[in-house]
């Protein structure tokens, strides 16, 4: 299992609700969570062979920024 972390602009429960279907639809992601308490709004993604560019582009399509850390 791989774990990737991204600094994001996902900053509230409404934002999490908006990204949920997008992240859940990605077959390579088995688990994910967003720490909205962290100032950098850290998205942690776990799965096999995660395509980090696909995660970033998927979030950009719905209006969120993500940067791998």
Number of C-alpha atoms within 10 A of each C-alpha: 9 12 14 15 18 20 19 21 19 24 18 14 11 10 16 16 11 16 17 13 10 14 20 13 9 15 11 16 20 15 12 16 14 21 17 18 10 11 11 14 18 23 22 16 21 17 17 12 12 19 13 16 12 11 19 17 14 18 20 12 10 12 13 17 16 22 15 15 9
